[in-house]
Structures are given as C-alpha cells and as structure tokens.
Amino acid sequence: MNDGRGTDQHRQESKDEAGVVTGSYGYRDLYGVYRLVNYIADKNGYRAFIQSNEPGVANPGSADVVVMAERPPPKAVAESLQASAPGAVEVPDDLLVQASETK
C-alpha cells in the first residue's frame, strides 16, 4: 500500500491450527529507507527477525530479536541529522553527495 507521499507499507499475518502466528510487516520510504520484520509467536513466545537500513539502527544481539542493520541512504542520514539539530537549516539536494563522489 502506498501512502501517496512515496512510502510503501505492507503487512500480512496467518495463524495455523496449533495457534502459531507468523507474519511480516514493513515499509520503504521515497529515500530507500526500509524496515522489514518477519515474526513468529508460538508456545516459545514472540520472536522477530528485523532487516533495516534506518539511521541509528544497530545489531543489539537480543535473545528474542535478530536485527540485520545496513547503512542508510546518505540523503536519509542528512535529513535525520538536520531534523534533530537545533536551529536546523535546509540542506540543498545538490550539496548531498555520495562518499564515493568526494576526493
């Protein structure tokens, strides 16, 4: 499902006869930032496998959650830093460059 502003979202869930619930949900925004969560809930509890390239996500090593963190897109990082800075200013797109473009 697209929200009309460039973000695609999805979710699905199913339950079997034994009461085991499996599913997934996630999103991808117009900058390429994404999160995908696959999960299972059964007699052993809730367990999730998360894949993401969101700024600030790390591999914490929790017993119940596996996180596969990737590098976020450069524009997403710049916008995240800009939004959290006091007195933030607009950064023109032409000033945002890939690391490989700088010498």
C-alpha positions in Angstrom: 0.0 0.0 0.0 1.4 3.4 -1.0 0.6 6.4 1.3 0.7 8.9 -1.7 3.8 10.5 -0.4 6.3 7.9 -1.6 6.2 5.4 1.3 5.1 1.8 0.6 3.8 -0.2 3.5 2.8 -3.9 3.9 1.7 -6.4 6.4 0.4 -10.0 6.5 -0.3 -12.5 9.2 -1.6 -16.0 9.5 -2.4 -18.5 12.2 -2.3 -22.2 11.9 -4.5 -24.9 13.7 -1.9 -25.1 16.5 -2.3 -21.4 17.2 1.2 -20.5 15.8 1.1 -17.0 14.4 3.5 -16.0 11.6 3.7 -12.7 9.7 5.6 -9.8 8.4 5.3 -6.1 8.1 7.4 -3.3 6.8 7.8 -0.1 4.8 10.2 1.6 2.3 10.2 5.4 2.0 11.0 7.5 -1.0 14.7 7.8 0.0 15.1 4.0 0.1 15.0 3.7 3.9 13.3 0.5 4.9 12.3 -1.9 7.7 11.2 -5.5 7.2 10.0 -7.5 10.2 9.3 -11.2 10.0 7.9 -12.8 13.2 6.6 -15.9 14.8 4.5 -16.1 18.0 4.1 -19.6 19.5 4.5 -21.5 22.7 8.1 -20.3 22.9 7.0 -16.6 22.8 7.3 -13.8 20.2 10.5 -13.8 18.0 11.3 -11.3 15.3 13.9 -11.0 12.5 14.3 -7.4 11.5 16.1 -6.1 8.4 16.6 -2.4 8.1 18.8 0.4 6.9 17.2 3.1 9.2 19.6 5.7 10.6 20.6 4.7 14.2 19.7 1.0 13.9 22.4 -1.4 15.2 22.7 -5.1 15.8 21.9 -5.4 19.5 22.1 -9.1 19.9 18.9 -9.5 21.9 17.8 -13.1 22.7 14.4 -12.6 21.1 15.1 -10.3 18.2 17.6 -10.6 15.4 18.4 -7.2 13.7 20.2 -7.1 10.4 21.2 -3.4 10.1 22.5 -1.9 6.9 23.9 1.5 6.0 21.1 4.1 5.5 21.0 6.1 2.2 23.1 9.3 2.5 20.1 11.6 2.0 18.2 9.9 4.8 21.1 10.4 7.2 21.5 14.1 6.3 17.7 14.7 6.8 17.8 12.8 10.1 20.7 14.9 11.4 19.1 18.1 10.1 15.8 17.3 11.8 17.5 16.7 15.2 19.8 19.7 15.1 18.6 22.8 17.0 18.0 25.7 14.6 18.3 23.3 11.6 18.6 24.8 8.2 17.5 23.4 4.8 20.3 21.4 3.0 20.0 21.8 -0.8 20.0 18.4 -2.6 23.0 19.4 -4.7 25.1 19.6 -1.6 24.3 16.0 -0.6 26.9 13.7 -2.2 27.8 10.1 -2.0 31.1 9.3 -0.2 32.5 7.9 -3.4 31.9 11.3 -5.1 34.3 13.2 -2.8 38.0 13.1 -3.3 
